[in-house]
């Protein structure tokens, strides 16, 4: 049986939160003077957090693929494989990330209008753009101004989680409407 979109979102969210918490704990503990054996333990916590974030990224790509798959209508449309696959092309993904996330919300809104489903999406497209820009701005500003600005990337990542949640809820509503008919 196929997992629901919300189950896929929850799986991504769980790994994301675990990764963020471990990275933050590792980052905070690295600022304190500790014996060397504790410092190695802090490094392990930090590396585990990064590993969890990589797993969360994989689940995020799987979630994006599932979302596109659920709203894929015709062959002229961008398929789920293309939507996710082009994100792995170096340099081109800088353009494609905006297109993939921006067109997703546009397609969801089309479906909501097609089935006359009342679901407020708000300014989700702008939330996606802002989250992508903040995730890029964090490393650039932290390189120039120091570690304090890494929080900018974290804010962008949480905005992306909010965007994916809104998309998952809308797709779930569409699927429920399709089951009724």
Helices and strands as residue ranges (DSSP letters): H 5-29, H 36-70, H 80-85, G 86-88, H 92-114, H 124-145, G 147-149, H 150-180
